[in-house]
Structures are given as C-alpha cells and as structure tokens.
C-alpha cells in the first residue's frame, strides 16, 4: 500500500525522515464558547466596581 504526499516529491531518494502535516480538517468547530475575562483595573480607571 503506497502513501501519497502533497509536498514531498515521490522521487526523493535521500534516507532521512520526511513528514507532512495536513491541517485542512483541524479545528472544524463552528460554535464559540463563552469566555470570562478577569483582570485588574488601575486606580484611575473610569469603570465602576463590579460592573461590565
């Protein structure tokens, strides 16, 4: 059974390790989850305490 590659030529005869990554199906999630950002505001910030 032969393995085909997209980027590595089939006529390469140098004995090394060759690898190829295919990220076309990586992270196919469509929905984004909720995020919670926590941080500190400086003393002179204009944002009210405990508000968004």
C-alpha positions in Angstrom: 0.0 0.0 0.0 1.5 3.3 -1.1 1.2 6.5 0.9 1.0 9.7 -1.2 2.2 13.1 -0.1 1.3 16.6 -1.4 4.6 18.4 -0.7 7.2 15.7 -0.7 8.3 14.6 -4.2 8.0 10.9 -4.8 11.4 10.7 -6.5 13.4 11.8 -3.3 15.9 9.1 -2.6 17.7 10.7 0.4 17.4 8.5 3.5 16.0 10.9 6.0 12.8 11.4 7.9 10.1 13.3 5.9 6.8 14.4 7.4 3.9 16.3 6.1 1.1 18.0 8.1 -2.4 18.4 6.7 -4.4 20.9 8.8 -7.4 21.1 6.5 -9.7 19.3 8.9 -8.2 20.7 12.1 -10.5 22.6 14.5 -13.7 22.4 12.4 -15.8 23.6 15.4 -18.3 26.3 14.3 -19.6 27.5 17.7 -17.5 29.6 20.0 -17.9 29.1 23.7 -18.4 31.8 26.3 -15.3 33.5 27.7 -14.7 35.0 31.1 -12.0 37.6 31.3 -10.7 38.6 34.7 -8.3 41.4 35.3 -7.4 44.4 37.4 -8.2 48.0 36.6 -5.9 50.8 37.5 -6.8 53.2 40.3 -7.6 56.0 37.9 -9.8 53.8 35.6 -13.3 55.2 34.8 -15.1 51.8 35.1 -17.4 51.2 38.1 -16.6 48.5 40.6 -18.1 45.0 39.9 -19.6 46.0 36.5 -19.0 45.0 32.9 
